[in-house]
């Protein structure tokens, strides 16, 4: 028994509902795709910053190791470490501090604070 008072949807209403049935899921999938692409772009930019940060840190640590090796090799002899080595280390430390201030906030690192603690503990004994 059909209800005579009930109106049948028009052809236009059927087409609109059918279009919405396909458009809404497609829109959701495109939105998810764009969100994932943005996450990957953000990750890649942080990765590049991390590589730059790591390069500066490695240069600094390499200078520290070389200076410690020179200091250890000159113990008990009359040979002293060339003072220019100290200024090279200070220059690399200053360069790293600039990099840490610029990039450290983005990467959420605290290596500058760790370097300050190292200085306080006299691990940089050659200063």
Secondary structure, DSSP 8 states (H G I E B T S, - for coil): ---TTS----HHHHHHHHHHHHHHHHHHHHHHHHHHHHHHHHHHHHHHHHHHHHHHHHHHHHHHHHHHHHHHHTTTSS----HHHHHHHHHHHHHHHHHHHHHHHHHT--HHHHHHHHHHTTSSTT-
